[in-house]
Amino acid sequence: MSKDAPVGEVRFGAIKAAIWKNNTESGVRFNVTFARLYRDGDDWKSTDSFGRDDLLVLAKVADKAHSWIHEQAQEEREGKEKEKPKAAARK
């Protein structure tokens, strides 16, 4: 996986969220970028501009991205908890 690739994506129709993972000194942080896809002739393009009719779909995509991030954080916490007994057993 490329360093510049998102770690997750949520999409409903033409509205998409890309989820990015950032490792910081205080732990993992996730950021999200949103785009609306559209066709210009034969080419697909994207914009970060949303019309009135896009807003409810954008909210749904944001909600799903929020849930995805929380699920990842939960999995990471559970993974760390599983590692603790193994580390203690090695001593």
C-alpha positions as CSV (number, residue, x, y, z in Angstrom):
1,M,0.0,0.0,0.0
2,S,1.3,3.4,-0.9
3,K,1.9,5.9,1.8
4,D,-0.3,8.4,0.0
5,A,-3.2,6.0,-0.4
6,P,-6.3,6.3,1.9
7,V,-6.8,3.5,4.4
8,G,-10.5,3.4,3.8
9,E,-13.2,4.8,1.6
10,V,-17.0,5.2,2.0
11,R,-19.1,6.0,-1.1
12,F,-22.7,6.5,-1.9
13,G,-23.4,7.3,-5.5
14,A,-21.2,10.2,-6.6
15,I,-20.3,11.3,-3.0
16,K,-17.2,9.7,-1.5
17,A,-15.1,10.0,1.6
18,A,-11.4,9.0,1.7
19,I,-10.1,8.1,5.1
20,W,-6.4,8.8,5.9
21,K,-4.4,7.5,8.8
22,N,-1.8,9.6,10.5
23,N,0.6,8.3,13.1
24,T,1.3,11.0,15.6
25,E,3.3,11.1,18.9
26,S,0.0,10.9,20.8
27,G,-1.3,8.0,18.7
28,V,-3.2,7.3,15.5
29,R,-5.4,10.0,14.1
30,F,-7.7,9.8,11.1
31,N,-8.6,12.6,8.7
32,V,-11.3,12.5,6.1
33,T,-11.6,14.2,2.7
34,F,-14.9,14.4,0.8
35,A,-15.4,14.6,-3.0
36,R,-18.2,14.6,-5.5
37,L,-17.5,12.6,-8.6
38,Y,-18.9,13.8,-12.0
39,R,-18.3,13.1,-15.7
40,D,-17.0,15.7,-18.1
41,G,-17.4,14.2,-21.5
42,D,-15.6,10.8,-21.3
43,D,-13.5,11.8,-18.3
44,W,-14.3,11.3,-14.6
45,K,-13.5,14.3,-12.4
46,S,-14.0,15.2,-8.8
47,T,-14.8,18.4,-6.9
48,D,-15.1,19.4,-3.2
49,S,-18.1,21.5,-4.0
50,F,-21.5,20.1,-3.1
51,G,-25.0,21.3,-4.1
52,R,-28.1,21.4,-2.1
53,D,-29.2,17.9,-3.2
54,D,-25.8,16.4,-2.3
55,L,-25.9,17.5,1.4
56,L,-27.9,14.7,2.9
57,V,-25.8,12.1,1.0
58,L,-22.7,13.9,2.2
59,A,-24.0,13.7,5.8
60,K,-24.7,9.9,5.4
61,V,-21.2,9.4,4.0
62,A,-19.7,11.4,6.9
63,D,-21.7,9.3,9.3
64,K,-20.4,6.1,7.8
65,A,-16.8,7.4,7.8
66,H,-17.2,8.3,11.5
67,S,-18.4,4.8,12.2
68,W,-15.5,3.3,10.2
69,I,-12.9,5.3,12.2
70,H,-14.5,4.3,15.5
71,E,-14.4,0.6,14.5
72,Q,-10.7,0.9,13.6
73,A,-10.0,2.5,16.9
74,Q,-11.8,-0.3,18.7
75,E,-9.9,-3.0,16.8
76,E,-6.6,-1.3,17.6
77,R,-7.5,-1.1,21.3
78,E,-8.5,-4.8,21.3
79,G,-5.3,-5.7,19.5
80,K,-3.2,-3.9,22.1
81,E,-5.1,-5.7,24.9
82,K,-4.3,-9.1,23.4
83,E,-0.6,-8.2,23.1
84,K,-0.4,-7.2,26.9
85,P,-0.7,-10.8,28.3
86,K,1.8,-12.1,25.7
87,A,4.3,-9.5,26.7
88,A,3.8,-10.3,30.4
89,A,4.2,-14.0,29.7
90,R,7.6,-13.4,28.1
91,K,9.1,-11.9,31.2
